[in-house]
Amino acid sequence: MIGWGDVYKVVAAMAPLYFALGLGYGSVRWWKLFTPDQCDAVNRLVAYFSVPFFAFDFASRIDPFALNYRVLAADALAKLAVVVCLAAWATASACASASARRRGKEGKSGNNKDRALSWCITGFSLAALNNTLVVGVPLLDAMYGKWARDLIVQISVVQIIVYFPLLLLVFEARHAWGAAGKPPAIAVAEEEEAAVAGDVEGTGGETAARSSSFWPLVRAVWMKVARNPNVYAGVLGVAWACVTNRWHIETPSIIEGCVLVMSKTGVALAMFSMGLFMALQKKIIACGAGPTMLGMALRFVAGPAATTAGAVALGLRGDVLRLAIIQSALPQAITTFVFAKEYSLHADVLSTAVIFGTLASLPVLIVYYIVLGLIRCYSLLVRELALPF
C-alpha cells in the first residue's frame, strides 16, 4: 500500500531532475552562459560519454542468472505490438499519399512518407521506452515490494542493451539515407511513379542505381553504429555481471571508481541538456498542444494497452500482471530526448514528453494502482459469489 512517506520518496527522486533542468534553462535564458553550438556539444557529451557509462554501471549490478523471462518476453511482445501498429499506420499513410499523387492532388509523396517514417520512430520512443529508474524503482517498491523492484530493474537493463541500440540503428539508417539524398520512402515513391507511367526502362535503371548504393549505405550505417559506445556499453555491463555473479568476485575499486565518476553525471547532465534545449526555444512547450497531447496519449494509454495485451497473451496474472501494466505507464525515458536531439528528430516533442510527462506520471500511476486494485477486489468478489455454499 502506498503511504505519504512513499509518495515523498518518489517526489524526492524526481526533484533533482528539475533542479538540473532549471540550471540548464537559466544558464542560457537568463545568464547567457552558452551559445547554441556549445549546447549541442553538451548534448554530445551526454550521448557519447555519460549515458554509456551510466548504462554499463547499471547493467553490471544485476544478477543475470535470476531473470524473469516471461515478464521480459511480455515486454518484448508489447513493443512488437507497438511496432506493428506504427508500421500499419505508416503503410496506410503511404498508400493514401500515393493515391493522392496519382490523382494529382499532392506533389511530394516521398516527403510525406519520410515524415511518416520519422513519426514512427518518435512514436515508438513515446509509447515503448520509459524511465524505469528514477520514478519506477521507488514507486513500484512501495506498491509491491522488493520483488517488483527487481523486476523493474531487469526490464530497464533489457531496454538498455536491446531497445536503445535498436533505436540508434534506426536513427543511423534514417540519417544515412538522408545524407545520400534519397531516403527510402522517397525512392519507393519514385518507383511507384515510374511504374504508373509505364516507364519500364526508367524503373529498371532506378532499381539498379538503388541496389548499387544500398550496400555502401548499409556498411556506413554499420560502421556508425559500431563506433557508438551506447551499443555495447550495456552488453559489456551484463557480461561483467555474469562474471561477478558466476565466480562471486567484486569489481576492483579503482575500476568501479572510474566508472562511477562518469556514470553519476548521466541523468543530471541529460536533464541539464534538456534545460539548454528548452531555453533555446521560443516557447516552453516548443512542440505545441497537439503533439504534447499525442505524446501523453502514447505514453499513458497506448503503451499500457499494448503491455496489457502482451502480458495477458503470455499468461501473466495477479500482481505480476499489474506490475507490468503500471511500469508501462512510467514517464518518458530521458535518453530518448538525448538521442532525438543528437539526430535532430522531434527533440521538442521528446523534451516536452519528459518534462511534463514526469510531472503527470505520479498521479497517473497512483490512479492505475487504485483502478487495478479495485478490479482485483471485484474479481475476487465475483469468484467468491460464484462458489457454492
Stockholm file with secondary structure:
# STOCKHOLM 1.0

chainA/1-389         MIGWGDVYKVVAAMAPLYFALGLGYGSVRWWKLFTPDQCDAVNRLVAYFSVPFFAFDFASRIDPFALNYRVLAADALAKLAVVVCLAAWATASACASASARRRGKEGKSGNNKDRALSWCITGFSLAALNNTLVVGVPLLDAMYGKWARDLIVQISVVQIIVYFPLLLLVFEARHAWGAAGKPPAIAVAEEEEAAVAGDVEGTGGETAARSSSFWPLVRAVWMKVARNPNVYAGVLGVAWACVTNRWHIETPSIIEGCVLVMSKTGVALAMFSMGLFMALQKKIIACGAGPTMLGMALRFVAGPAATTAGAVALGLRGDVLRLAIIQSALPQAITTFVFAKEYSLHADVLSTAVIFGTLASLPVLIVYYIVLGLIRCYSLLVRELALPF
#=GR chainA/1-389 SS CCCHHHHHHHHHHHHHHHHHHHHHHHHHHTSCCCCHHHHHHHHHHIIIIIHHHHHHHHHTTSCGGGCCHHHHHHHHHHHHHHHHHHHHHHHHHHHHHHHHHHTTSCSCHHHHHHHHHHHHHHHHHHHHCBCIIIIIHHHHHHHHCHHHHHHHHHHHHHIIIIIHHHHHHHHHHHHHHHHTTCCHHHHHHHHHHHHHHTCHHHHHHHHHHHHHHHHHHHHHHHHHHHTCHHHHHHHHHHHHHHHHHHHTCCCCHHHHHHHHHHHTTHHHHHHHHHHHHHHHSSSSSTTCHHHHHHHHHIIIIIHHHHHHHHHHHTTCCHHHHHHHHHHHTSCBCHHHHHHHHHTTSSHHHHHHHHHHHHHHHHHHHHHHHHHHHHHHHHHHHHHHHHSCC
#=GC SS_cons         CCCHHHHHHHHHHHHHHHHHHHHHHHHHHTSCCCCHHHHHHHHHHIIIIIHHHHHHHHHTTSCGGGCCHHHHHHHHHHHHHHHHHHHHHHHHHHHHHHHHHHTTSCSCHHHHHHHHHHHHHHHHHHHHCBCIIIIIHHHHHHHHCHHHHHHHHHHHHHIIIIIHHHHHHHHHHHHHHHHTTCCHHHHHHHHHHHHHHTCHHHHHHHHHHHHHHHHHHHHHHHHHHHTCHHHHHHHHHHHHHHHHHHHTCCCCHHHHHHHHHHHTTHHHHHHHHHHHHHHHSSSSSTTCHHHHHHHHHIIIIIHHHHHHHHHHHTTCCHHHHHHHHHHHTSCBCHHHHHHHHHTTSSHHHHHHHHHHHHHHHHHHHHHHHHHHHHHHHHHHHHHHHHSCC
//
